[in-house]
Structures are given as structure tokens and as C-alpha cells.
Amino acid sequence: METHNSFNDRFVFEGRAKTWSLFAIVIGIITVVAGLFLNTDREFSNLLLMGYYFTNVCIAGAVFCAIQYAAQAGWSASMIRIPQAFAKVLPIAALFLIAIIAAGIFTTHNVVENGQTIAKSYLYSAWTTHGLTDPKALNYDPVIAGKSGFLNLPFFFIRLILFLGLYSLLARLLINYSENEDEIGGMINYKKSFNLACVFLLVFGLSDPVYGFDTIMSLEARWYSTMFGWYNFAALWVSGLSVITLTIILLREKGYFSWLTENHLHNMGLFMFAFSVFWTYVWFAQFLLTYYANLPEEAIYFYRRWEPEFKPWFWLNIVINFAAPFLALMSRDAKRKTTVLKWVCVILILGHWLDYYMMIMPDTVGTAGRGFWYEEVGTFIGFAGLFTFCMLTALSKVKSLVPKNHPFLEESLHHHV
């Protein structure tokens, strides 16, 4: 196998990786078109699921870069180009998510309720349906009316565009500073990266829970949980770490990033292990408090997920996303074995797809959403292909796979744990 040991070597995006990613995109397009014609509500739900997943993985890449700079971490310097490639795709992912949400809101279908025909959106109908905030309407809902100051279309889209726009802009600036550092050396760009990373993390920390409230929790607009934003952050972070780690492993198998050793993989495995436990803590805390209080307006969220159609997936979710990584990555040796890490990454990527599935489907299509068919499989494949194509294209445009003038590069190249 050819190896790429020179820092001046560039990643070449060609061969089977490019062919298969394009083929996956074609499968996704065919699936989406067929799903929109044959099973519109379910396909819109899958588009939201994968658009949200796609965007979150890209955000995780940007957050990873920001954390490394803010913490002045040395171990990760030689692998930073990979999460940077994720961050470069964020504007594309954000546009897809905004377009999916807009299409789901403004595309309506007629539903008969209480003897009257109502035009409902395919997405977010719980608060966008006409008449919910009008006291004179037959379908008036005082709870939704009380939230209309926050849940209204102009403010909703302003928040969504503002948050995703800020994440994309700040991530792009971080990448620019890193690439400028390669060109001119010195510490000035690293100092700028440190300052900007602190700003990014402040903006992200304050806005990400609201982003989760808007995009996912508002599907069930009568219900709320103050922990839901952090629960979504935990899923975002674990799934992002899993995709970053899997990308590192696959690229190393092709001869790239040969300077990354089992020590770097150990750190990534440690983070996946730790934050899978954190995800479980937030999941269990939200569930336990709701179960213990047993208030109808709170319990409805979990009641829907305990319907016979969803209950098996409800428990499988916790098994996949907690038990599997906890048992597989508990030992030091397991974190340093490429094969083990690769399979844990795959399990967590699929596991957090199931996690998002359980957040979305019971509220959008109800019990009809149980199970997985061509809409779920084809849409997942399509977005996986789209992410792979965009991310590897971004990586191929980097002049050097290593930030050659990063002040902590030598520490990273000699990293040992």
C-alpha cells in the first residue's frame, strides 16, 4: 500500500471513494423523489432527520477545532485538517437544512379534524397551522397562542439563519487563520485562532440549546424540556466525534495521515466513551424527572415513544448509544485497536441516527412512522454520500494535510498516552 509521509502531499479524491459517494447521492435523489410522491409526510420527516444530522456533524467539526484552539491543545494539531474539512461543508449543510424546513412548513396537505378540513404543514404543524393562535378559530390552542411570541415564522427563520450563519462564518475564519499560518508562520494567526475560538464557543454554548429547541423540540410544540437542548448537544457531539474518528481510520488505511498513531486514536476513543456516558446521563435525567413527576403535559413525550410501535426502538436506542460504547471501549487496549474503534464508530453513527429518529418520527408521522423502509435507508445513504463527497472534496483542496507552522505540531507528532 502506498504511504504518504510528506507533509506536502495532498489528499487526492478519486477512485472508489468518489464513485461510491456519487452513486450514494444518486440513490438518495431517487429515494427522495419517490418518497415525496408516494409517502410525502414520512419523506419530509426523513429529510429533516438527515438534514439535521448532516448539519450537526459539520457543526461538531467546527466545535472540535474551536475546543482545540481554546484549550491550546497540542495532541490534535496534526489531525486538525479533518475536522476543518467538516467545518468547510457547514454552509452547504446549513442551506440544505433551511431549505428542508422551509419546504416542510410551506408545503401543506388537508386533514379533517373535528368535522372541518384544515391545511396542515408537513413539518411543524403543531404551531404553524392556521387558526391555532386565533381565539375565534375552531382549532384555537391557548398553549400555542401563549408561545406565539417565540414560535412564529419570521422569528423562527431569523434564529435559524442567524445561528447557522454565525457558526459557518466563525468556523470559516478559524480555517482561514490556520491556512494563513501555513503561509506566513509566526504566532499572530494562532493568537487570532485562540481569541476567535473563545468567541465561537461562547456563541455556540448560548445558542445551541435554542437551535435544538427550534429544530426538533418545536415539532411537539405543546411539550417542553429545559434539558432537551443539552440532550441534543450530547447527540451532536458524540455523532460528530464518531464520524471524525471513522474518517481518520479510513484515511489512514489508504495511506494518508500516517503520522497519526494509536495514541491519537486512544484520545478519540476516550472522548467517544466519555461523551457517550454524558449523553446517557442527560437522557436518563430527562426521562427520570419526567417519569417521577408524572405530569400529563410532560409525560406525553415519552408516552408516545412507549406506544407498541416505538417501544422496541426506545430501548434499543439506549442499548446502542450507551451499552455498546461503554462495554466496547472501557479498557485501554480497546481504545487503541483500529478494528474495535471502527465498529464502535459505525454503531454510534447508526445509534444516533436512531436517536434522532425517535425524536422526530413519533411527532411527525405518529405510529405510521414505525420501522425502516426505503425512505429511511435511501435518504440516509444519499446524505451520507453527499457529506462524504463534500467533505473529501474540501480536504482535497488543502495544500498540506498538516498545519506545518502550528506551534504545537511537534507535540502532536510525538504524542503519547
N, C-alpha and C positions, 0 to 999 in steps of 0.2 A: 504494500500500500504506500502511495506517495505521502510524504510528510511535508509540512510547511513550517519550517523552523524560523525563517526570516521574518522579522517584524515588518519588513517592507512588502511582503507578499500580500496580495489582495484576495478576498474571497471571490470565487467565480461561481456565479449562479447559472448552472447549466445542467444538462443531463436529466437523470430521472427525477431529481427534486423539482426541477422546473416543469417537466412534463406532467408529473403526477399532481402538482399543485394546480396547474391549468385544467387538468381533467377533473379534479375535485370541484373547481369553480363551475365548470360546465354542468356537473351533476347537481350542484346547488341551484343553478339558474333553472334547470328543468324542473327540479322539485318545487321551487318557489312558484313558478308559473302554474304548474299542475295543482299545487295546494291552494293557491288563490282562487282558481276556478272551481275546484271540487270540494274544498273544505276550508272556506275563507277564514272563519274565526280561529280555527286551530293553526292555520299557517301564519296568521298575524301574530299569534302568541309565540310561535317558534321563532319568527323573525325578531320579535322583541327580546326573547331569551338569548339568541345568538348575537344580536346587535349589542346587547348589554354585556354579554360575556366577552366578545371581541374588544369592546371599548375598555372594559375593566382590566384585561390582560395588558393592553397597551399602557393604561394608566399605571399599572403595577410596575412596568418597566421604568417609567419616569420617576415614580416614588422610590424605587430601588436606587436609581442614580442619585437622587436628592439625599437620601439617607446616607449613602457612602460619603458624599461630599460634606454634609453637615457634621457627620461623626468623624471626619478626617480619617476614614478607614483606609488602611494600606493593603489588606489582603485581596481586595476585589479590583484593584486598579487594572490588572492585566486582562480582566474579563468584561470591563465596563462597556465595550463596544456592543455586546449582545443586548443588554437592556436598553442601551441607547437606540439600537435599531427598532426595538419595540416602541419606544417613545416617538420615533420619527413617523410611525404609522398612525399615531394617535389622532391627528387631524382627519385622516381618512375614516377611521373607525367612528369618530365623533359625528361626522357628516352622515354616515350610514345610520347611526342610532337616531339622530334627529329626524332624518327622512322617514325612518320606520315609524317613529312615534307620531309624526305629523300625518302620515298616511293612515295609520290606525285610528287616529282621532277623527279625521275629516272624511273617512270612508264609513258610511253608515249602512245599516240594514234595519228592516222593520220587524218589530217584536210586538206581539199582542200581550198586554198586561192589564188585568182588571177590566177587560172588555174594551180597551182602547188600543189603537195602534200607535206605537212610539218608535221614532227613528233613533236607534242607538249606535254609538261608535263601536268599532270592533275592539278598540283599546280604550281604557279609562272611562268607560260608560258610567261607572259608579258616580262620577262627578261632572262629566261633560254633557250628559243627556239634557236636552231642553226641558225646562219646567221644574227641575229639581230645586232651584233656588227662588222660584216664583210662588208666593203664598196662594195665588189664585189658581195655580195649576193642580190637576188631579194627582199628579205624581210628586207633588211638593214634599221635600225631605228637610225638616228643620235642622238635622245634624249637618247635612251637606251645605245648607244655607249658612250655617254658622261658620263653616270653614271656607266660604267662598272668597273671603278677603285674601286668602293664601292660595286656595285652589281655584284659580281662574286662568283661562288660556293665555292671555298676554303675559301675566306674571310667571306662569309655569314655563313658557318658552324663553322668557328673558333669563330666568335662573338657569335653565338647561344650557342655553347657548353661552351664557356668561361663565359658568363653571367649566364646561368643556373647552371653551376658548382660552380661559386663563391657564388651565392645565397644559394645553397644547403650546401656548406661547411661552410659558416659563420653561417647559421641557425643551423646546427648540433653542432657547437662549442658553440653557445648560450645555446642550450638544455643541452649539457654536463656540462657546468658550473652550470646550475640550478640544475641538478641532483647531481653533486658533492657537492653543497651547502647543500643538504639534508643529505648527508653522514657525512660531517665534520663540518658543521656550520661555524661561523665566517663571516667576511666581504670580504675575499680575492676573492671568486668566484663572489660575487656581483660586486666588483670593476672591475674584468675582464669582466663581462657581460656589464657593463656600457661602458667601452672602446670599446669593440667589437661591441656593438650596434651602437655607433657613426660611426665606420668604415663601418658597414653594410649599414647604411642609406646613407652615402656618396657614396658608391659604387652603391647602388640601385638608388639613385637620379640621378647620372650621366649616368647610363647605361639603365635604364628602358625606356626612350623615344626611344633610339636606338633599343631596343628589340621590342617595338611596331612598329617602322618603318619597321624593318626586317620582322617580322612575319605576319603582317597584311597589312601595307601600301604598301609594295612592291608587293602585289597581283595586284595593279594598278600602275605599275612602272613609268608610264609617269606623274602621278599626285603626288603632294606632299603638305603637310601642316605642318608647324612648330608646330602647336598646336596638331597634331594628337597623339603624344606620351603622352602628358598630358591628353588628352581625354581618351586614353586607360588606363592610370593610374587611372583616376577617376572611370572608369568602374570596373577595378580590385579591387579597394579599397571598393567601395560600395557593390559589389557582395560578396567580402570576409567578410566584416562586417555582411552582411545578413546571410551567411552560419554559421559564428561563433555564432551569436545570436540565430539562429534557433537550432543549436546544443545544446547550453546552455539550452534553453527552453525544448527541448525534453528529455535531460538527467535529468533535474530537475523533469519532470513528472514521470520519472522512479525511483525517489528517490535519485539520485546522486546529488552532488553539492548543498545540501540543505542549505548550508550557504550563497549561492548567493541569494540576495533578490531583491525586486523591485527597490532598489536603483542602483544596478549593471545593471539591465535591463534598467533603466532610462538612464544611461550613454550610453549604446549601442544604444538605440533608438535615443538619441540625436545625436550620430555620424552618424547613418544612415540618419537621417533627414538633418543634415548639409552637408554631402558629396553628398547627392542626389541633393541638391541645387548647390553644386560646380560642379557636373557632368553636370547639366543643363547649368550653366554659360559657361563652356568650350564648350559644344555642340552648344549653341546659338552663342557664339563668333565666332567659326569656320564657322558656317553657315552664319551668318550675314555679315561677312567680305567678304566671297566668293560671296554671293548674291549681295552685294553692288558694289564690283569691277567688277563683271560680265565679268571676263576674261575667254575665252573659255577653256584654258588649266587647269583652276582651277574649273570652273563650271561643267565640265564633271562628276565629282564625284557625285555631288548632282543631276545632270540631270538624271543620270542612276537610281537614287533612287526615282526620280519623275516620272518614267515610270508608266503607269497604273498598271502594275503587282506588283509594290512595294510601290506605294504611300500610300495606306492604312496603311501598316506596318511602313512606315516612320513616320506618325503622331501618330500612336499608340505607337511607341517607346517613344516619348516624354511624352505622357499621362501617360503611365505606370511608367516610371522611374522618372518623376518629380511630376506630379499632384497627383498620388496616395499616395506616402510617404509624400508629402508636406501637403496634406489635412488630412491624417490619423494621422500624428504624430505631428501636430502643437501644440496641447495642452499638458500640463504637465501630466495630467491624462492618456492620450493615451499612452505615453511612459512607463507607469508603469503597463499597463494591458497586461497580458501574451497573451491573445487571439488576441488582436489588433496587438501586435508585431509579433506574429507568422504569421498572414496573410500578414502583410506588408513584412516580410522576404520572404515568398513564392512568393509574387508579384514581388519583386525586383530580386529574383533569376531567375524567368522566364523572367522578363523585360530585364535583362542584357544578357540573352541568346538571346532575340530578338535583342538587341543592337549589339551583335557580328554577328548575322545572317545578319543584314543589312550592316555590314562592309564587310562581306565575300561574300555572295551569288551573289550580282549583278556583282562582278568582276570575279567570277569563273565559274558560270553556266549561268549568264545572266537572261533574263526573264523566262527561263525554270526553274529557281530556286524558282519561286514564290510559296507560300503556304507551308503547312506542311503535310508530309505523313509519311509512316513507317520509312523512313530513318532518319528524324528528331526526331520522337518520340522514336524509338527504340535505336538510338545512344545516345540520352540524358539519357534514362533510364539506359543503360549499363554503361555509365561513372558515373552516379550518384551512381549506385550500387558499382562500383569499388572504388570510392572515399570513400563511407561510410564504405566499408569493410576494406580498408587500414587504414583509419583514426581511426576507432574504435579498430582495431587490435593494432595500435600503442598506443592508450590510455590505452588498457588493460594491456600493458606491463610496465606501470608506477607503481612504488612501492607505491606511495602516490599521491592521487588526488590533494593534496595541497603541495606547496613548503614549508615544515614545518619550515625551517630556513631562509626564506626570511625576510629581515629586516623590510619590511613594511606589513607583514602578518596581524598583529593586526589592522592596519589602514584599511586594506581591509575588514576584518571581521566585523568591526564596521562602515563601510562606510555608509554615509547618505547624501542625497541631497534633 
